[in-house]
Structure formats: C-alpha cells, structure tokens
Amino acid sequence: LRPYNSDYMYQLVIAHALLNNKTAAYDIMLKMQQQGLSYDFTKTEDTTNIRGTQVFDYLNDLMVLAGDPVGVSEVAFALPDNVIMPEAIAWDESREKFLVGTQSDGRILAVGMDGEVTELIKADNENGLWAVMGLLVDDANNRLWVTSAAIPAFSGYGPADKGRSALFEFNLKSLELLDRHPVPVDGQAHILGNMVQTPAGDIFIVDRNLPLVYRKLASENKLKAVMGLRKMVSMRGIAMNDDGSLLYIADREMGIAVIEVKSGRTIPLGAQQTLNLGGIDGLYFKDNSLVMVQNGIKPQRVMLLQLDPGGTKVTGIVPMAVARPGFNYPSFGALLGEDLYFFGNSHLAGSPKPYPPVNVLRSPLNSGQELVQPDMRRFLEKQAQSQKQKEQE
C-alpha cells in the first residue's frame, strides 16, 4: 500500500531478521540497495540472525556507501534569521529576484542573489492572507498567484479559520490584491499547495490535505475541483509539460501520477523498480525531464528523471545532488536557466528553537551522470547456488 516508504522496508527487514527468514530479509535489502537507499543494519541487534554471510555484508556495505555525498550543490544565498518557515519560492523576472513565501507570518519577500530581502506583502486583515503555501509568477499577464491556508503554524491562526484555503490574485507590479478565489465550502479541511499554469493561462493546484486537484480557468473567477485521485495520500509537487497536455503530480507516499489534461486519464509514471519515488516535495519539468526533491527517504536527494518521447516513462536516472552537506529536509525550489534553486533545509514544526537560517542551494541540471546499478541479482544467484551445493555435500 506504501510501495516507496523506506521506513516500512527497513522494519520489514528487521521483522524477517527476528524470525530468522534470511532469504526474505535479503530480498528486501536488495530492493532497498538497488533503489539507492542508505541504511546500516549493523546498528541494531535485531539483525543478528541474518548477519555473518557474504550476502548481508555485501548489501549492507553498499547501502552504507549510498549515504556518501554525490553530485553538486552550493549555497546560492542564505535567508535572514527572521525568515521563519519559508515554504514557497519562485523566480520573478520583472524584479530579477526570487519571491519567497512564509508559513509563519504569511509574508512574501523579494530576495536577491546577494541575500538582500525586501518585504512585498504581509498577511493582514485587509488582504486576508494566511500561511503562504505556493507562489506562481505570471509575467505575461502581470499577475502574482498565491495559495494560502489557515494552518496552526501561521501566527495569526484562529480556530474559526480552520480548514480554509484560497487562491489569491495580486497585480505583479503594484502588488494590489485583485481577487480572492476560495475553495468551495464542503465541510472538509483544505490546504491549497503548489500550482502550475497552462500556456492558455489556466491554473492547476494540488490540495495537500485531500486527494483533489483544483483548476481556475483563465476565463473564470472561481476554483473548481476537477480531479479526484483516490489513491493519493499527501500530494506536494506538481509539474506540467511544455504544451500543457500532461500534468505530473507527486505524492509523498505513492510516487508520481501522470494525467492527460484533456481526457483526465491518470496513470502511474512508468519507472524502473530500482527508482524510489517516495518523499517528494518539489517537482519540476524541463527539457522532457522531471526534477524532483526528495526528503522523505534516506539519503535525501535531488534527482533528474529523463522521460521517453511520450512523457509517461522514465528512461534515465541522473542523481544531481545526494546526501550533500547542508541537506536537512530539502524541499521546494524554482528552475532558473539550467539550475535548480531550492531550500536546502526546512523549519519543521516542533523542531527546537531558535530555527537555523535557511540556505537556498543551487544545483546544475547537468551536475550528475546517469545512474547504472550494479548487477546484484547475479551475485545473489551465485550465492544461492553455492549454499545449495554446500547443503548437498
């Protein structure tokens, strides 16, 4: 039910080890190793029963090595100490600055490459903003689109606003609030999150709290739920191909779904079993490839997925940045030229305070080489044959 949850895989290995089911434990370890996961099963006494074999040592050593830093990431700039819980980032070409939105106080900031910050918008009674969850810069139409939700992390949160969420429409240049598009009232709690825009100007938005996708047509002033993805658990990233025909939606538990916009047909992204698609926050489309930021697996990483001409299958896997220094729940980002700029660390609710400053990291899209997995299956087959011969003797 949760095919990419590496914590579940880890616990299954432990369970089989306690039951002395070596083969079953090794099968899961092999799957984890091929997916590039990094765990050290010698750190717990619960694996005593499955240790002391070449198979265990070989697989465990490879998984430990998978935790070594790979690829490139460097600090582009650091956000000031008073920027708490930054959640959204977008590039504003008109200002030649990044726009950063915060959950804690509902601010939208303009940040230069030198880290200099200018406050543009702040939640107040007049604009009605809550925590900022997503930003979309629409230069062509002079619009700044902001998704916002009333969540406990927001300093102005009140129980009366619980579950409310809306898409806010600002004039990009003057920052005047032009309109507010609330989620239709249905008795459910909603959190509008990331969004993408079609070439025609329509906006698609994921709901983080419910498996719903909303659309705001360029010709209409209202939000409408247009897709229900029942298998999804926690949708975060959303991306769209260049012609607007395909949507890609990332769920932290269920991986990536591909949606044909015209028909509404939904299929899982075709991917090798050696690719773990769990724990994705940011998801971006560039040159028929997807870039994903994963913080819900070990090691945390930024990966580039090369797609087939139809855009529905993964044909190549390129690690851009894996287990890099400064990675502490890397999350959302923005593409600028041939680079991804993203939050290298996150302020998690409940973490000890004071929060450390958040660094925006930069990783070039061409910073890695296509991943080639060693053939562990052949090694295991040889080990099984050797063990069988010993038993016959």
Disulfide bonds with the S-S distance in Angstrom:
none
